[in-house]
Amino acid sequence: AAAAQPGSAVSCVPRRTLQYTAEHAILLMLALAKRLIEADASVRAGTWDRYRVHPEHGVAYNYTGIANLSGLFSKTIGIIGLGEVGSLAAVIVRGFGARVVYANRNRLAADYEQRLGVEFMPPDRPLAAAGVVSLHANNLTEHRGSLGTRHFSQLQLGRHLLHTDGRPQADE
């Protein structure tokens, strides 16, 4: 009641756990792009190519010789559910130079989209347009079934879907 009174200021301060969840999503995106598990195994086993460690432009890169290594720069990242965690993830991934497309129950106001640097798409489009899609829709009953086979069939081979928020439903 006090918050509804004229002149009352109301603010939402992000909780640390929400920031950590967004960071975890970015960590997973980077691990996939850099093929971290495979690269680590190669180094630990000593099977990496020692002759590749010749700096190119002053930098030694991909000395493991693993194909299809990349990063987030210039990639399209999809976020489904641009609430608190999804918005934090969007800001972080934009810092890597990625394009962010999103689907949400309700489209955000144009000025907020511009401030976050995100583009709205219908629910199936981020799955088709993005190399990585991070699912941040909360686990509410009204969301059950909002993404299904028709949507997931848009996810192309070699693309990744991450789910770092909440507890999966029994039928997910």
N, C-alpha and C positions, 0 to 999 in steps of 0.2 A: 504494500500500500504506500509506503514512504517513497519508493522509487517512482511511483506514478504521479507524485506531486510535482507541480511546476517548479522548475529550478533545480530538481534533483539530477545529479549526474550518476549514470550507471556505466560501469565498465566491466569488460570481461578480460581477465588477465590469464593468458595461456598457462596451463599447468605444466610443470616440468615433464611429467610423463607423456603428455601430448607431443611435446617437442622431441622427446626421445623416440617416440613411435615414428614420427616423421623422419627423423634421422636414420632410424633402422630401415625404413623403406628405401632411402637413398643409398644406404650401405648395400642393400641387396641389389639395387640397380647397378651400382658400380661393380660389385662382385660378379654379376652376370656379364656385364660389358667387358670387363677385364679378364674374364674366365679365371677367376682367382683360385678356385680349388685345383683346376688342372695345372695352372702355372706354379702354384705352391708345390704340388706333387712332383712336377718336373725338376724344380730346384732341389727339393729334398732328396730325390732319387739320383741326382747328378746327371740327368739325361738332357739338360739344357745345352744349347749349342754355344760353346765357349768362343767360337769364331764369330758369332754374331755380336759380341760385345765390342763393337767398333763404333764409337760415337758418330751419329749422323747429325750434323748441325750441332755438335757438341753434346748430344744426348744419346745414350745407349737405350734403345727401346725394343721391346719384344725379343729379348735374348733367348727366350724359350722357344721361339719359332712357332708359336701356336697361331693357327689361322683364325681370322675373323676377330681379332682383338679390336676393341673400340673404346669409347668412353661415352659420356653424356653430351658433350659439346656437339651442337648442331643436330642432335637427335630430337625426334618427337616423342614426348612422354605423355601418356594418357592418365588422367586421374578421374576415377569414378567416385563421387562423393566429395564435394569441395566444402566440407564443414571445417571444424577447427584443425584437425590433423591434415586433411587434404590441402587446406590453404597453406599450412606451414610447409608441407612437402613441396608444394608448387613454388613457393618463394625460394626454398633451398635449391631445387633442381634448376630453376631459372638462373641461379648464380653460377651454374656450370655451363651456361650458354645454351640450354635446351629450350625447345619450343614446348609449351604445355597446352594440351587440349583437355577439356573436361566435360563430363556429363554429371548432371545433378538432378535431384527431384524437381527443383525450381531453379531457373536460370538466375544468376546473380545480376545485380544492377550493373549497367554498362560502366559506370565510373569505378566500381569495385573490380570488375573484370580487367579494366585498364590498369588499375593500381597493382593488381597481382600479375598482370601480363599473361592472361590466360584467354583461350578461345573456347566458346561453348560449342558442343556438338550433341546430337541425339545419342542415347545410350549405346547403340551398336557402333557408332562411328569411331570413338577412340580405340575400340578393339581392332578396327581395320586400319586406322591411320598411324598408330603408335607402335614403336618397337618394344616398349615396355608399358604396361598398363598397371597402375597401382590402385587397388580397390580399397576405398576408405569409407564406403557407405556404412552407417552404423547398423547394428544388428537388431533392428526393430521389426516387429511382426508385420507392419505395413510394407516393409521392403522385401519380404519373402516372395520369391518368384519374379521380382522386377528385372532380374537378369536370368536368362535361360539359354537353352540350346541355340535358339535363333541368334542371340547376341554373341555367344561364345564361338559360333561357327565363323564369325567375322575375324577371329584371332588367327592370323596367318602363321604358317609353319615357321619356326625359328623365332617367334615373338614370345614375350614373357608376360605372365599375369602374376602379380604379387598381391597377397592378402595379409596385411600386418595388423589390422585392427580387429578387436573384438574376438568373440568365440564363434567359430563356424556353426551354422545350424546343422541339425542332424541330416537334412537332405541335401546339403551343399557338397 
